[in-house]
Amino acid sequence: MKHQLLLQLALFAIISTGVLSAKAHDITIIPQPASIDKRQGEFTLNAKTSIGYDESLKELATYLQTTLSTSTGFDLPLLQKGKKAKINLRIDRSKVSAEEGYRLEVNAKEVNVYGATPGGVFYGVQSFLQLFPAQIYNAHTQKNVAWTAPAVVIDDAPNHPWRGMMLDVARYFYDKEFVKKFIDMMAMYKMNKLQFHLIDDSGWRLEIKKYPRLTEVGAWAGPKDKRIGGFYTQEDIKEIVAYAALRNVEVIPEIEFPAHILSAVVAYPWLSCTGEQHEVPLQHFISRDLLCAGKPSSLQFLSDVLDETVALFPSKYINIGGDEAVYDRWKECPHCQALMKSEGLKEAGELQGYLVNVVSDMMKKKGRTCVGWEEIIMRGEIKNPVVALIWNNAKDSVHAVRTGHKAVLTPATHMYFDFPESKTPGEIKAATWRPPFSVKHCYEMPINDYSASSAVIGVQGCYWTDQFIHGDILRDLPQLDESRSVRYAEYLMFPRLLAAAEVGWTKSKQRRYDSFVARLFTHYVRLDNKDCYYRLPEPIIVSEEKASNGDITFTLQPSVPGSKILYTTNGDYPTVHSAEYRSPVTVSKKSDFHAITYVNNRRYSLPIYFAPDYSAYNKYGTFAAEWTPMQIKKADFVWTFDVTGKLWGNGQYEVTFIHTEGESGLQLGDLELYKRDEKMVSVAHAAVINTTATTTTYALPLNGFEAGTPFQVRVKAKGVNGNTTSGLVFIKKLKEQ
């Protein structure tokens, strides 16, 4: 609380001094540059401004010309090196040594952008664009804008060579235009690695000429009238890769195996151990059908697919997935067992290490390095150096150091953007198998500064789309030209993507969250001009002052330029018709006060929300559910409540029911745990809780946990002597299994 209050006071000081205002000449670049030297004067862009370039930078000069001309309406001329220009793009290793570094010099007469490589010059251009008013990003000509940028000298280079994002188009297909927009947004914030998650149980998205059924069959799910899916042709991929290359984004394809490959098994059943015919699923789950490691035909399939993939993607990396494999099929498969015997392997899981070695040998011959989720370095000795994406256990990065591999930090706790930002009731549908995390939590992810000897080479955010295959409510409606999936993706990724970008780019000693928030304030309008949706932040609480009588006075400030604050004092959520905040507001109870950021009648934030305090029940674990008299029946009934996100892996749990109010009792009977519609556990139990016996606890073993999968508890119940009973349910994990 003390830290939060200090941050709020800092923000108030920032706002009061005008730093959070959208002044034209504030330098609010994200990610924070290494060195900024602000000078006197400003550069003015006009219709006569010319762009000069070295011969190798012609495409980049055209990119800058198009970007500036689109919003300003100026027809800016291009001039080759040697001719006098107002804006100059130059390769000059005497001024810049770092591969992706740049030097940006802006004065009243001219602008010079230097880099050791085209990528460095591109990043200098991005910083130059961020010096202009936000309308510079608009796709339409803007009138009455002073196109000026402050005089400045910036010397800058990234702290980490890997600054990535993972886009999951396998669970839910995003078209080529969205992928290109996503690349634009990455490039705007100097991120340079796109992990393209093309393959999963729910869809195969990459055209492979030798295996046409992968996209004819494996790219689609559901009946004809409700069919969903899609894929990228090889021509689409070439276009995406070229688009990304100009923006210094390396597209790394992910060909997932041995698990998460059911879409291929549906197309070619002989790829699995059993040869059974399946369907492409409409609901997320982790299929037990792995690629059969023991069949030569499976290895030939991998070789053929990877040959075509490598030909399409010039990246020096190839991602082979490797996570969440369950080895039951391999244990039963005669082909896999024979291979284990011939290779001297004792455990079925070691076959995964065998596959990684086979494929990494293939890729080494093609000059490629394999990348995969952290499991690829945890299943036996891996001969060739690989890059492990550390998503589950940060300590596994130490294993990468010990075994001579590299690691990229992409922990679900800080970098999985399919989790929501808050626990506020009304937050949009999102992943729940781990707690929500805020922009601040993302920004403060621990990571050491990079050096040439570092095993950890960078950081990566991940956006998964399995939520789209839990029903129809999130999918696009082409009949209405409605792209809700795009808005949904952008809402979850922004502004946290900006935080991840700064974590990857800026040295730890230069990163301060209060500085980031001050700069972020000015970027919301930039995102608006890029037509990029984002989660509107709640209003900023500058102070909470408690009077001697218990009343609390709230002082607020807007969190987005040009927004209003609407509020209520009766405990209800504000609407577009609620009172507008103009001065501090006093309430008798904290929970009575709610306030929203309001932009217009269709664009407003969730409210400021104060979660109930369950600290008195800490010994019972995590809050899971509550019951009130409205739910209780006098006859036998089954009470169902969701516990997705309350379970963390396999293990022994306790579920405790606590009576808190009311004269009636609650009779409880057998409890069942369901994963989707599959009964996982049934616990026989009988108890009555009331004002005298206030608690009862169920012992709940769990085996078969799947991340990202919904879980429900169903318990037999009945009101005793009426229904005036209220209470809480908590879940506590005792030990891992």
N, C-alpha and C positions, 0 to 999 in steps of 0.2 A: 504493500500500500504506500509505503514511504517513497519507493522508487517511482510508482505511478504518479504520486502527487508532484514529485520533482519534475517529472516529464511534462505533466499538465501545466505546471508553472512556467516551465521553459517554453512550451508552446504558446502560452499566453503572452510571454515576453516577446516571442518571435512575431506573433500576430500584431501586438501593440506597436512594435517598431516597424511594421510594414513588410517584414521579410516574407510573410505568407501572402502578400498581395501579388497580383499578376503584373508587376511592373515590367515594362519592355526590356529593361537592361539588367534585371536580376540574372545572375549566373547560377542557374539551378540545374546543371547537367546531371543526369543519371546515366550510367554509374559515375560516382565521384571521381574526377580526374586526379592524377598524382600531383600535378602542380598547375596552379592558376595564378597568373600575374595580370591583374586588371590594370589597363592603361587609360589615359585620357582620350575622349572622343568616341566616335562611333562610325561604323561603315554603313552606307546607305545603298541599298539595292534599287536600281531603276532599269528602265527599258533599254538603256545603252550598256549595261554591265555585261562584259564579255567573260567567257570562261576559257582559260588556257590549260593545256594538258600535255604531259609527256605522251609519246606515241603509244606506250603500253597501257595508258589510262584512258583511251578513247571511249570505251564502253562506260567507264565510271563517270567521265565528263558528261556523256549523254544522259546518264542516270540523273546527275545533279541538275543538268539543264531542264530535263522533264519535270523533276520534282519542283524546282523553283518556278518554272513557267506555268505549271498547272494551277497553282494557287495565286500567283501574282498577275498572271495574264501577260507577262513580259515575254517577248520573243528574244531570248538571250543568245547571242552569237557564240559559236565555238571557234577557238583559235588554237592551232597546233603550236608546240613548243617553239620558242624563238620569236613569236609575235607578242606584242604587248597586250596583256589582259588584266582585268580587275580582280578576277579570282583565278588562282593558279594551283594546279594539282601536280605535284612533283614527287618522283622517286629520288631520294637523296640520303644515302647511308651515312654521309658525313654529319647530318643533322639528327638522324634517328637510327639507332642500332637495333632495337627490339623488333622482332619479326612482325608483330601486330601493333607496334607503337606508332605514334604520330606526333608531329609538332604543328600546332595551329597558331598562325600569326594573323591578327585582325587589327587594322588601323583604319583611319579615315579614308585612305587612298586605295588600299588593296587588301586582298586576303591571300595568304599562302598556306597551303596544306602540304606538309611533307610526310613521307613514310618510307620505311625501308622496303615495304612490299605494297602491292595494291590493296591488300587487306588493311594495312595500317592507314593508308590514305583514305579508304572508305570510312574508317572509324573517325578520322579527323573531320570528314564531311558530316558525319552524324552529330558530332559535337558542334560544328558550325551551324547546322540546322537548328539545334536546340537553343542557340543564341537569339534566334528570331522570334517574333510573336507566334503564338500557338497556331494561328491560321495558316502558317507556312505548310502545314500538313493537310490542308483541306483539298478535297478532290475537285472543287469548283473555284472559279475565280472570285477572289475576295476584294471588295471595294473599301476605300477609305481606311486602309491600313498603312501605317508608317513602317516600311520594311527596313528596319535598322537593327544592327547588331553591335554590341559594345566592343570597344577596342580591348584586346586581350591577347596574351601569349599563354598557350597551354602546351605543356609537355606531359605526355601520358603514355602508358602502356599497361596491358593487363597483368594482374598478379598471377593468374592461373591460365595455362594453355587450353584447358577444357572448360567451357562455359556453355552448358547444354540444356536442351529441353527434349523430353520424350513426348511424342504425339501418338496416341493410340487410335489408329483408324481401322483396326481389326475388329474390335468389339462393335464399333459403330463407324460406318463409313462417312468420311468427310470428302467433299469433292475437291478437285484440283484447285479451284479458285480460293477456297478457304485455306488450303495448305500454303498457297503462295502468300496470302495475307498473314498467316501465322509466321512465315519466314520473314516477312517485312517487319513484324513486331519484334521478333527476336533480334534482327539486325539493327533496328532503331536503338536497342539497348545493348548492343555489342556482344550478343551471344553468338557462338560460332559452331555449335554442334547440334544437329537435329537427329535424334534417334527416331527413325520412322518405323513404328511398330506395325508391321504389315501383316503379320500372321498370328492367329490365335484360334482357339476352339471355335469361335463364333464367326470367323470369316478369313478367307484367303484373298488378299487385295492386290497381288502382283501378278501380271500376265507372264506366264512361263510357256513359251512356244512348244516345248517338247511335251508338256503335260497340260493340255487345254482344259481338262475337266477341273483343274484346280480353280479356275475362275468361272467356268460354265456351271459348275455345281457348288464348289466350295465357297464361292463369294456371295451366296444367297441363302436366306433363311425364311421360313414361313410359307403359308399357302399363297397361291398366285395373287389373290385379291389383297393380301396384306404383306406381300413379299418385301423384305428389306435387304439392303446390301449394296454391292457395287465393287468395282476394282479399277485399277489404273492400268491403262495400256502401256506398252513399252515406250510409245511416243510420249505419253503423258509424263512418264518418269524422266525421260530425257529433258522435257521442258522444265519440270520442277528442279532437276539437278542444275541446269544452266541458270535458272532464275536465282537459285540459292548461291551458286558460285560467285556471281557478280556481287552479292551481298555478304561475301566472306562467310557463308554458312556451309559447312560440310554435311551432306546428307548421308547418314549411316543407316543402311537397311538392316532390319532385324528379321531374320528367318528363324523362328522359334522352334526348338526341339530340345529334348525328346518329348516333353509335355506341351500342352497348349497348341496341339497340331491336329485336333480332331477334324478341322475343316478339310485338311488334306486326306485324312483317313476316310471321310465321307466320300470324297471323290475317287479315291483309290484304296479300297479296303485292305488290299494286300500289304499296305504299309504297316499295319498293326500286327501285334502278336496273334490275335484271334481271327482276323479276317472278317469279322462281323460287319454288317452294313449298319450304319448309323445315319442320323439326320443332323444337319447343322443346327445347333441349339438356338432357341429364342430366349432362354434364361441362362444367366451366367452360372457356370460351375466349372470345376477343374476336372476334365475327363481323366479317367484312369487308363484310357487307351493311349499308350505311348508309341512313338516310332519304334519298331522292332529293331533292337540293336544287333540281333543275331542273324538276320537275313542279309545276304550280299545285295539283294535287290533294294533294300532300304538305303544302304550306303551309296549305291549307284544313283538312286533318286536324289539324295542330298548332293552328290557331286554334280549332277546335271543341273539342279536348281541353282546351286551356288555359282556354277559356271555362267549361267545367264544373268544372275544377279550382279556378279562382279563386273560383267561386261557393261551393265547399265549404270553402275555407281562407281565413280572414280575414287571414292573415299579410300584411304589406306586402312580403314577399319571395316569389319563385318561383324554385326551383332548376331550371336547364335542363341540368345535367350538363356535357357537352362534352368529356369526356376520352377519350383513347386511340383516336381515330378514325384509321383507315388509309384513305387516299384513292384506292386503286386503282380502285374502282368508279366514282367520280366522273371519273377520268381517261378512262375508257372509255365513259361514258354520253353519248349525243348530247344529251339534255336538259340535263345539267349543263354540257357543253361550250358549248352555245348560250347558256346563262345567263352563263357566264364571259365569252364574247365580248361580249354585250350590256352587261355591267357593267364591262368593261375590266379583268378580273382575269387575272393571269398564271399563278398557281399554283392547283392544285385546292384546296389547304388554305385559300385565301382565301375559298372558298365557306362555310366554317364561320363566318368573321367576318361574311359577308353574312347568314347565317341568324340569328346572334346579334343583328345590327342589326334585322332584320325582326321578330323576336320581342320584343326589348326595346322597340321602338316600340309593338307591341301591348300590352305590359304597362304601359308608361308611361301609355297612355290609361286603363288601369284602376287607376292609382295604385300600381303594383307596381314593385319593383326586381328585376332579374334577378341571381341568384347562380349561380355555376358553378365547376367546377374550373379551375385556373389557365390551362389551355389557352384559355379563352374570351377572355383578354386578349392572347394571343400569336399570334393568327391574323388580323392586319390591324387597321385602325383601328375601334374600337368607339365609336359616337357617344354613346350614353347611359351615364351612370355605372352600373357594375355592381360586384358584390362577388365577388372571386376567392378561392377556397379553395386555399391554397398547400400542396400535398401532396407535390410532387416536388422542387422546387428553391426553397429559401428566398429566393434572390436574385430570384426572380420578383416578390416583394413590392415590390422597388425599382421594377420595371416598372409596378406598379400606381400607385405614387407619381407616376412621371413622366407617366402617361397619365390621371391624374385619377380613378382608381378606388379602391375600398377593398379591403382584404384581410383574410382570417381565416387564422391559422396553424393548419394541421392536418397537419404533416409526418409522413410514414410512419415516419420514424426515431424519433419520440417519441409519436405520438398514434394510431397504427393498432393497435387493441387486438385484432386478429385474429392478431397475432404473439405468440408465447409470451413469458414473462418470463425464461426461462433456457434454457441449452443442456444442462441436466442430462438424461442419458439416462433415458427414461421420462416426459418431459414430454408432455402430451397433444397430439394431432394439431392442428396449427395452421399458419398461413401460414409459409413459409420463404424467400420471395424476398428478404427482408432479415433481418439478424440479430435475435435476440430482444432485448428491452429491459426493464429492471427498473422497479419503482416509482420508484426514485431517479432513473433516467434520464428518465422521464416528468416528474417533479417539477422537474427542473433544466433543462427546455427553455428556451432563451433567448427572452425576449420583453420588449420595452420597456414601461414604464408608459404608460398611455393618457392622451392629452390631446385636446382638441377638434380639434386640427389633425392628429392621427395618421391615417395611412392604414391601419395595422393596427388593426382595431377589436376583435379578440379572438382566442380560441383555441377549437379544436373537436377532440374525440376522435372516432374513426371505428371502427365495428364492422362488418366485412364478413363475409358468410356463404358465400363460395364454397367453403369447405372441405366444406360439407355435400353438395355435388354431385360429390364424388369418391368415390362408392360409398355403401354403406348404413350404415356403422358409426356415424355420428353422428346419424342421423335418429331422430325419435321413433318409438316402437312403440305405436300407439294400442291394440293388442290387450292390452298390459300396462299401459295408462295411464301410459306412461313418457315423461317430458318431458326426455329427455337433452339436447335442443337448448337448452332454457332453462338447465339447469345448466352446459352448455358455455359459453354466452354469458356467464353471470354469472361463471364461473371466470376467463374471460379479461378481463373488464371490471373486476372488483373484486379488489384495492383501487385499481387504477390510475385509475379514474374519480374517486376522491376526490382524487388528486394533480392531475389535470387541472382539477378544480373549483377547487382552491386557486390554481393557476397563473393561472386566469382572473379570480378574485375579488380576490386579495390583492396589494398592492403589493410590488414586488420587494425592497425594503429590509426588509420584514417576514417574507419567506419564508426559513425556515431548515429544512433537511431534518431535523436532529435533533429540532427542535420538532415537526415534522409527524409523525415516527415515534412520538414519545411520545404524541401525541394519537391517532394511528391505532391504537395498541395498545388503546385503550378502545372503538374503533368496531367492532372485530370482533364483539363481543357485541351491539352494536346491529344489525349486519347479520344476525346469527343471529336476533334477535328479529323482524326484518323478513322472515324466511325468504328471505334473499338469499344465494345461494351465493357463495363467493369462493375465491381461491387461498390456501390456508393457507401462510403463510411458513415457511421453514425456521427452526430454532432460531437464536437470536442467538449468534454467537461473540463472547464478551466479550474473550477473550485467547487467543493462541497463544504459549506459552513454549518455546523450544528450549534443551535442555540441552547440555552440552559433549559428551556421547556421541551427540548427534544425535536423541535422543528428543524428542517434541513433546507438550506437555501442553495440552489444550483445556479452557477454562472456558466454560460455556454458561449462557444464561438463556432461559426460555420467550419465545416471540414472540406468543403468544395467551393471554389470561387463562384460567386454569383448565386449561390443557393440560399434558401431560407431555412429557418428552423420552425417546425410546428410541434406543439406539445399538448399534453393532457396532464391533469393532476388528480384524476379519479381512478387510476389503475388501468383504464382502457388504453388500447393502442391508438395513437393518433391516426387521423384520416386527412385527406386533402382539405377538409373543412375545419380542421382544428385550429386553435388560436396560434397566431404567429408570435414567436419569441422576440421580445424587444428589450427586456431587462430581466435581472435575476428573478427566479421563481422560487417560492417557499411552499413546502408541503410538510404535513405532519409525519408521513411515513415515506421512506425511500421508495418502496414498491409502488406508491401512488403516482410516481413521476415517470413519464415516458416522453421522448422527443425524437423526431426524425429529421433527417436531411431531406429537403424538398426542392426538387429542380422544376418539375412540372407535374401535371395530374397523372402522368404515366411513369414518372421517374422519381422515386423516393426510396429512402433507405429503410432497413429494419429499425426499430426503435432502440434507443438506449434501454438496456435491460439489466436488471439486477437479479441474478440467479438466487434461488432460495439457499439459505445457509444450512447445509447438512453436516456441518463439522461435528456436531454432537453425536453423530452416528458413524464417525470415521472407522471405528473398530469393526463395523459390519461390511465395509468395502465401498463400492460405487453405487450411487443411486440408480435404480433401474425402472421403477414404476411407482404409481400411487393409486389408491382407490378411494372413492368418495361414496356417500349414500346413493347417489344417482346410479352407480354401477351395480349395487348389491341387490340381489333378489332373495325372496324368502324361500323359494324352492331351489332345488339343486340346479346349478348352472356351471358352465365352463368359462372361466375368466382367461382371456388371451391377451398377452402384452408382448411388445417387441423388445428383444434384448440384443439386437444387432449393435455391435460396438461395445457391448458390456462384457464380452468374452474375448480373451486374448490368447488364442492357441489352445492346444490340448492340455488337459490337466484336471486337477480336483478343485471343484468350486463349492461354495456354500451360498444358498439363496435364503435370505432371512426376511420374513414378513413381520412388520412391527405395527401394532395397533397404537394410534396416536390420539384419537378423539372418538367420542360417541359412547352411548350407553349400551348399544347392541354389541354382539360378538360376531366374529367371522369364523365359520367352520371351514377348514381346509382339508382337502383329500389328496389323491394322487396327483403328481406333477409330471408333465412330459415336456421334453425339449425337442423342437423341430428345426431342422435345417431346410429351408424352403418348405416342401411338403413331405420331407423324409423325417420320420421319427428317429431321433438319435438316442434318447435316454428316456426311461420311464422309472420314476421313483415312487414307491409305495409309502404313504405317510397319512397320518390322521391327527388333527389337532384343532383346538378352538382357542382363538386369541381374543382377549377382551381387556377390560380395565384391570383385571387381576393378573392374568397370564398374558403379558403384552407381546411376547415374541415366540416364533417358532422357526426352525431352520431345517432346510433340506440339504442333504449331501448330494452333490451333482457331479458325477464324473463325465468328462467329455473327451471323446476320441473321434477324429474325423473333422476337425475344424478346417474351414476354408475361409481365407480372407476375402472380404468383399461380398460375402454371401449372407442373406438375411436369416436371422434366428428368431424363433418365437418360443415363449413359455405358455403352456396351457395347463391350468390347474383347476381342479374341481373345487367349487366353493358354494357357500350358502350362508345367508344372514341368520343369526341366532337372536331370537327375541326382537325382530325388526331389522331395519337396515341403516340405523343411525350409527354407522361405523366408518371411520376413515383411517388410512394408514399408509405406510411406505414399504417399498421392497428394495433390498440392497443385494448386490452380488459381490462376493469376495473370492479371489483366486488364492488357493492354499499352496499349491505346488504344481510344477510342470510335470507332464507325463513323458 
